[in-house]
Amino acid sequence: MSTIADLNDTEIAELDELLATTPKPLSPLDASMLDGYLCGVICQPRLIEVDEWLPNIFDYDGGELPEDVNTTWFERLKELVVRRHGALNRQLVEDGWFDPVVLDLDEDDKPEAPLAGESAEDKAARESYEALPHVSKTLMPWVAGFQHAALCFPELSELTDDAVHAAMARLYRHLPADTDEEKEIVATLDREHPLKDLDDAIEELVVSVADIADLTEAERYRVETLRRETPKLGRNDPCHCGSGKKYKQCHGAN
């Protein structure tokens, strides 16, 4: 397998800035969300080509880039994203490990103040976020990116493998829990698999993604057996070209 040069810190910062300059009113992923999204794409039970997964990074709600987008900006951004995707894929296949792009949060940050005219839905979302522990707030953008891939390409979530869903639950524990079922799952994980600190949480995140990638690998690289629509010609059968010669004396002579 060819070695793909991963992005260095300067290039990751450049990528984050390029994403931030996506034309309005699109809402692009940031570098951390993108990293989770790329892993979510890689873990799918089918191989997804870049032209299929790339458009989803420019708008979280499915909007499309304008036709007159700056080509220099687009090509540089695509180059960096494709390199990161290739490097993540190589690292998962060869090492079962990767270093996620996680942005540090100040543990002393104050809760967000309610916005004027805040809707009940926005208030519930803000309160759900504020209820998260600091570790989950730090990892939430990355995990939200992985979830974005799972929503764009639902084949992963539709698998019936309990091990896959258990690994995904270990990731999604870092997202706000809205339903009673989600809250119960998070409470069970916190009780049975508590996280000591951010390093411990990052290790669990990476192991969970590696588990999913391993569990879906056979399906992802499965080769369909081709079915012949017509019986295979025997060497002594008449050639299909209509020459009147036996196949072995005509097109089968080679």
Secondary structure as GFF3:
##gff-version 3
##sequence-region A 1 254
A	DSSP	alpha_helix	9	20	.	.	.	ID=ss1
A	DSSP	alpha_helix	31	42	.	.	.	ID=ss2
A	DSSP	alpha_helix	50	53	.	.	.	ID=ss3
A	DSSP	three_ten_helix	54	57	.	.	.	ID=ss4
A	DSSP	alpha_helix	71	94	.	.	.	ID=ss5
A	DSSP	alpha_helix	120	130	.	.	.	ID=ss6
A	DSSP	alpha_helix	134	152	.	.	.	ID=ss7
A	DSSP	alpha_helix	162	172	.	.	.	ID=ss8
A	DSSP	alpha_helix	180	192	.	.	.	ID=ss9
A	DSSP	alpha_helix	198	220	.	.	.	ID=ss10
A	DSSP	three_ten_helix	247	249	.	.	.	ID=ss11
###
